[in-house]
Amino acid sequence: MTFYSPISTTAAAIADHDAYMAAYAKAAARAPYSYFDQHIIRTDDGCYWVADEGDYETLMADLVDRIVHSVAAGRSDEN
C-alpha cells in the first residue's frame, strides 16, 4: 500500500525545502572527493548542515538521531 502525504506549499515549507536542497547540494559536491560519507543534519531551529563523517571520530548519538540523509563517499582506500 502506498501512502501519499499532502504537499504543503506554505512559505515555511518552501524555505525548509530550499534549506534542505542547499545542504544536499553541498553534500553531493563534497562526497566525490571524500573518503567519508557526508551526512545532512537537521538542527532544532530547522537549519540543515553537512557533517563529513571523517571530521568526527564517531558521531555523537545526538547527531546520529538528527541525520536526515547521507551521501555516500566517492573515494575508497580499500583497493
N, C-alpha and C positions, 0 to 999 in steps of 0.2 A: 504494500500500500504506500502510495506517495502522498506526502503532506506538503501542501503549498502554503507558505506563510504569506500574509499580506505584505505588500510592498509599501513602505512608508515614504512619503515624499516631503516630510516636514523639513524645515531648514536645519534642524539639529541632526536629523538622519542623514541629510546630504553632506553636512560638514563632517560627521563621523565617517561616512564612506570615503570622502575625499582624504581625510587624515589617514585612514587605513591604506588606501591606494598609494599614497605618498610613501608610507613606510614599506609597503610591498615593493614599490619600485626601487627603493634604496636597497632592500634585502636582495632583490633579484639582480641588481647591478653588482653588489659585493660578492655574492655567492660563487660565481665562476672563478674568482681569483683567490678563494679562501679554502683552507683545509678543514674549516669548521662550518657547521650548519649556522644559518642566520635565523634567529627567532624574532618574530614580531610580538611585542609585549604590550598589553593594554594597561594603562595606569588607572587609578581610581577616578581621576578627573577626566577620563575619556581620551587622553592622548595616547599615541602609539609611538614606540621607539624600537629600534632594531638592536639586538644584542648578538654579537659574534660569540659563539659558544667557546671559542678559544680565549676570550677576554676574562672568562670566569672559570676557575678550576672545575668547580661543579656549580651548576646553577642552584641558587638558594631555593628552597621549597616555595617561598612566596613568589619568586619569579616564574618558576615552573608552572604554578597554578594560573598565571596570567598570560601564558603563551597562547596566542590565538591562531598562529600559523608558523610553520617552519619551512625554509627554503633550503634544500639540500646543498651541501658543499660541492663545488665544481672540481676540486683537486683532491688527489689521494696520494698518500705516500706508502700505500700498501703494495706497490708493484714489485 
